[in-house]
Amino acid sequence: MKKVKNIALYPVKLIYRWLRSISKLFLSILFFNDHRLATACDITRGIFYLSKKKVKFPHPIGIVIGMKVELGENCIIYQNVTLGTKDIFDFNVANAKYPKIGNNVTICANSIVFGDITIGNNVVIGAASMITQNVPDNCVIAGNPARIIKMLKKE
């Protein structure tokens, strides 16, 4: 016979999950005026953190942002972008390695940025790119694996 653990706590866990989803929905409507961040995306970094960094989501569908991703100011993230870790077993542990994104970075649709890498400031990441190594400041990168396409002028 199968043993059931903590069956008395099951309703409490359901209520907790329900309250978290309602609060996530409320915050996404409050800060971004769009419910799709809570319903159609997997953002474990926190909606309040994203609003504090002034991140823009022109098409917020299918976006995945890991819990320890460091974002810079004024980033633009398009649909189906994944920002996460390579560690498939340790993603929830303190030593998991997540990317660091600089200021004024635009990440176009279907791009993947994962691992312990740093994206510089004023970078444009082209559509359907896979970023696996560090990227310098002021450049346009694209491809799979991504390569520097063009260096931007410093203002």
Secondary structure, DSSP 8 states (H G I E B T S, - for coil): ------GGGHHHHHHHHHHHHHHHHHHHHHHHS-THHHHS-EE-S-HHHHHHTT-B-SS-SS-EE-TT-B--TT-EE-TT-EEE-S-SSSTTSTT----EE-TT-EE-TT-EEESS-EE-SS-EE-TT-EE-S-B-SSEEEEETTEEEEEE----
